[in-house]
Amino acid sequence: MSFSVTYGLLFEVTLLHNYFLNNGEETFTSMTNAGKEKMLQQFNSDTFLTIIPTLETNMALKNYKMLFKKTKKGFKVYIKVKETDETDPFIRIPADLNLKFLIKINDHQFGNYTNLDFVQNQIFLFSNVKPLTEPVSFEYLSKINDNKLISNDYLVSEETTTNFLSALHPLEKQDVFGLISLNLQGDNSSGNIVNNSGKIIGPNFKIHFDNRKTFWKYINRKAGTEIETNAVKPLTRSGFVEVDPIADFTPSQPQDTQYPNPSIKSIIKINSDYYSEIFI
């Protein structure tokens, strides 16, 4: 007599970042499927972020026969299902079951190439349920086919931040950039993980970061001169962004002059604008 355990995909969270996926000024979303696949082959979200279940969530995963599996593009959660129906969990799970996952930054330069502002005592929250302490304008976690990039709109209030962090174990509270908080059923049906009958829907949620755009400031220490581009330009790991010496500067520069792209290491903020410094 043979015995097998079957697991079905409960939900997935996909992480994307345009700094790694754009190619110069060519955006990831504008690429062909072949082009996207080529960029994704080199992509690994562990390069910049770590996502782990909270201790409380780890206990819930164990109790309801769920498995947390990391992927190059985020993570998946599987659940033990009935052999006769792979959409039917083996253990009945309450619709209001909440699962939380900590997001911590791996790369100290993440803030340089990510189009976000970081505020002390506030975290980014990605959820399918609006906290009571948040306004009606609360941004819900998007789905894989939604054309939405992460912005400061996902930054929640100090009150909401305190409420979420206070529920964590002391060791978990250190260096929290954000939280993924998912109920099995969200505020809206589009955010549901299971339907009203408790059957698995298996959604794929998406957290898609945008790359920062900066003014490029070229500094010639020997000559004691500085020039900067008229408009911001994108920072990307791949590709090259052309700088036009005539159109990109005021006053225009000599036509035969070439300008390198900046690194992500030297970025300054002046008022609300970001500048990449390139020493030539």
C-alpha positions in Angstrom: 0.0 0.0 0.0 1.5 3.3 -1.1 1.0 6.6 0.7 1.8 10.0 -0.8 1.4 13.6 0.4 0.2 16.1 -2.1 0.8 19.9 -1.7 -0.9 22.6 -3.7 0.2 26.2 -4.3 -1.6 28.4 -1.8 -0.2 31.7 -3.1 3.0 33.2 -4.4 4.7 36.6 -4.0 6.9 37.8 -6.9 9.6 40.4 -6.3 10.9 42.5 -9.2 13.2 45.5 -9.4 13.8 47.7 -12.4 17.4 48.5 -11.5 18.2 44.9 -12.2 15.6 44.2 -14.9 15.7 47.4 -17.1 18.4 47.6 -19.8 19.5 51.2 -19.9 16.5 53.2 -20.9 14.6 50.1 -22.1 12.2 49.2 -19.4 11.4 45.6 -18.4 7.7 46.0 -19.1 8.4 47.1 -22.7 10.6 44.1 -23.5 9.5 41.1 -25.5 8.8 37.9 -23.6 12.2 36.6 -24.7 13.9 39.8 -23.5 12.2 39.6 -20.1 13.2 36.0 -19.7 16.8 36.9 -20.5 16.8 39.6 -17.8 15.1 37.3 -15.3 17.7 34.6 -15.7 20.3 36.9 -14.1 17.9 38.2 -11.5 17.8 37.1 -7.8 15.8 39.0 -5.2 18.2 37.8 -2.5 20.7 40.3 -4.0 18.9 43.1 -2.3 16.2 41.7 0.1 15.6 38.9 2.5 12.0 37.7 3.2 11.3 35.4 6.1 8.1 34.3 7.9 7.6 35.7 11.4 7.9 33.3 14.3 4.1 33.5 14.7 3.6 32.7 11.0 6.1 29.8 11.2 3.9 28.3 13.8 0.8 28.8 11.7 2.5 27.2 8.7 3.4 24.2 10.8 -0.1 23.9 12.3 -1.9 24.1 8.9 0.5 21.9 7.0 2.0 24.6 4.9 5.5 25.0 3.4 7.4 28.2 2.8 9.7 28.0 -0.3 12.0 30.7 -1.4 12.5 31.4 -5.1 14.8 33.6 -7.2 11.8 36.0 -7.6 10.4 35.9 -4.1 8.6 33.0 -2.4 5.8 30.5 -2.6 3.6 29.0 0.1 2.3 25.5 -0.4 -0.4 23.6 1.6 -1.2 20.0 2.1 -4.3 19.2 0.0 -6.7 16.3 -0.4 -5.8 13.6 -2.9 -9.3 13.9 -4.4 -9.2 17.6 -4.9 -5.9 19.7 -5.1 -7.8 22.9 -4.5 -9.2 21.6 -1.1 -6.8 22.0 1.9 -6.3 18.9 3.9 -6.9 20.9 7.1 -9.7 23.5 7.1 -8.2 26.9 7.4 -10.1 30.0 8.7 -10.6 32.8 6.2 -9.2 35.3 8.6 -5.9 33.5 9.1 -3.1 36.0 8.8 0.4 35.3 7.6 3.2 37.8 8.0 6.6 37.9 6.4 9.5 40.2 7.4 11.4 42.1 4.7 14.9 43.1 5.5 17.4 44.8 3.2 20.6 42.9 2.2 22.3 45.7 0.2 23.4 48.9 1.9 23.1 50.7 -1.4 19.5 49.6 -1.9 18.3 53.1 -1.1 20.6 54.6 -3.8 19.1 52.7 -6.7 15.5 52.3 -5.5 12.9 55.0 -6.1 11.7 55.3 -2.6 12.1 57.7 0.3 12.9 56.1 3.7 11.3 57.6 6.8 12.4 56.8 10.3 9.8 54.9 12.4 7.7 54.0 9.4 7.7 50.7 7.4 6.4 49.7 4.1 3.3 47.4 4.3 2.2 45.1 1.6 -1.2 43.6 2.4 -4.6 42.6 1.2 -6.3 44.0 4.3 -6.3 47.7 5.3 -5.3 48.3 9.0 -7.9 50.3 10.9 -5.2 53.0 11.5 -4.8 53.6 7.8 -6.9 56.0 5.6 -9.2 54.8 2.8 -6.4 55.7 0.3 -4.4 52.7 1.6 -2.6 50.9 -1.2 -3.3 47.2 -1.4 -0.7 44.7 -2.5 -1.0 44.3 -6.3 -1.3 41.1 -8.4 1.2 39.9 -11.0 -0.6 41.4 -14.0 -1.2 44.8 -12.4 1.0 47.5 -13.9 1.9 49.1 -10.5 5.2 50.0 -9.1 6.0 50.3 -5.4 5.9 54.0 -4.2 5.9 55.9 -0.9 2.2 55.3 -0.9 3.0 51.9 0.7 4.7 53.6 3.6 2.3 53.4 6.6 1.9 55.7 9.5 4.0 55.6 12.7 0.9 54.3 14.6 0.4 51.4 12.1 4.1 50.7 12.2 4.2 50.6 16.0 1.2 48.2 16.0 2.8 45.8 13.7 6.3 45.9 15.2 4.9 45.5 18.7 3.5 42.1 17.8 6.9 40.8 16.8 9.5 39.0 18.9 12.2 41.4 20.1 14.9 39.9 17.8 12.5 40.3 14.8 12.1 44.0 15.2 15.6 44.9 14.1 16.1 46.5 10.8 12.6 45.9 9.4 12.2 47.6 6.0 8.7 46.2 5.5 6.1 43.6 6.1 4.0 41.4 3.9 0.7 40.7 5.7 -1.8 38.5 4.0 -5.2 37.2 5.2 -6.6 34.1 3.5 -9.4 36.4 2.5 -8.8 40.1 1.9 -10.9 43.2 2.0 -11.6 42.7 -1.7 -12.3 39.4 -3.6 -9.4 40.2 -5.9 -7.0 39.8 -3.0 -8.4 36.5 -1.8 -6.2 33.5 -1.4 -9.1 31.1 -0.8 -12.7 31.5 -1.9 -15.8 31.4 0.3 -15.8 27.7 0.3 -12.3 27.5 1.5 -11.0 26.3 -1.9 -7.5 27.5 -3.1 -7.4 30.3 -5.6 -3.6 30.4 -5.7 -3.0 34.1 -6.5 0.4 35.5 -7.5 1.0 38.9 -5.7 3.7 41.3 -6.9 6.1 43.7 -5.3 7.7 45.6 -8.2 10.3 48.2 -7.2 11.2 51.0 -9.5 14.8 52.2 -10.2 15.8 55.6 -9.1 16.3 58.4 -11.6 18.9 61.1 -10.8 20.4 64.2 -12.2 23.9 63.4 -13.4 26.4 65.8 -12.1 29.8 65.7 -13.8 32.6 67.2 -11.6 36.0 68.1 -13.0 38.1 68.7 -9.9 41.2 69.7 -11.9 39.4 72.4 -13.9 37.1 73.3 -11.0 33.9 72.9 -13.1 30.6 71.1 -12.6 27.8 70.4 -15.1 24.6 68.5 -14.6 22.0 67.0 -16.9 18.8 69.0 -17.5 16.6 66.0 -16.6 16.9 62.9 -14.5 18.2 59.7 -16.0 17.7 56.1 -14.9 20.2 54.0 -12.9 20.4 50.4 -14.1 22.8 47.6 -13.7 22.6 46.6 -17.3 22.9 48.6 -20.5 24.1 52.1 -21.2 22.3 55.4 -21.1 23.5 57.8 -23.8 24.2 61.4 -22.7 23.9 64.0 -25.5 26.4 66.8 -24.8 24.2 69.2 -26.7 20.6 68.4 -25.7 21.3 67.2 -22.1 23.1 70.2 -20.8 22.6 73.9 -20.5 24.7 75.4 -21.9 25.5 72.8 -24.4 28.8 71.0 -24.3 31.2 70.2 -27.2 29.6 67.7 -29.5 32.5 65.3 -29.5 32.5 65.0 -25.6 31.7 61.6 -24.1 30.1 61.2 -20.7 30.2 58.0 -18.7 27.2 56.6 -16.7 27.4 56.9 -12.9 27.9 54.2 -10.3 25.3 53.8 -7.6 27.9 54.6 -4.9 27.9 58.4 -5.0 24.4 59.8 -4.7 23.4 63.0 -2.8 20.0 64.5 -2.1 19.5 68.2 -2.4 16.1 69.4 -1.3 13.8 66.8 -3.0 16.2 66.0 -5.9 18.7 63.2 -6.2 22.1 63.7 -7.9 24.6 61.1 -9.1 28.2 62.5 -8.8 30.6 61.5 -11.6 34.2 62.7 -11.2 35.9 63.2 -14.6 
